Amino acid sequence: MDYNNNEELNAIREGVRALCAEFPAEYWRKIDEERGFPRPSSRP
């Protein structure tokens, strides 16, 4: 796979950005501080 800017990789990036934008910054800070991982049931 070519990891340079290709359409498939850009679509994945945009999807992840959109999903992450649904959560407040405080949520991501807490996950980072705890060195944890987001869980499907941990919706804010």
N, C-alpha and C positions, 0 to 999 in steps of 0.2 A: 504494500500500500504506500502510495506517495503521501507523505505527511505535510507537504506544502499545501498552500491554500487550495483546497478542492471543494466542490459543492457539497459533497456528503459530509465532510468534516465540519464545514461551516454550518450546515443544518443542525448537526449534533450540538455544536457550541451554542447556537441560538436557542435550541430547545432547553439546554441546561440553564442558560441565563434566564430564560422565561420562568422555568420552574423555581429557580433560586429566588427570583424577584417576588415570588408569592410569600416569602418568609421575611420577617423584619430583621434588620441588622443585628438586633440583640440576640435573636435566636442563633445566628451564625457565630456570634462572639462566644456565646455559652458553649456551643458545640466545640469550638476551637479551644477554649480554655480547658475544657474537660478532656480534650484530645479524643473526643468521641466521634460517632458517626450518626448521621441523621437516620431516624427510623420512620417507617411509614405511619406509625401511630403517634408520632411526635409533632403533629401539626400544631402550630401555635394558636 
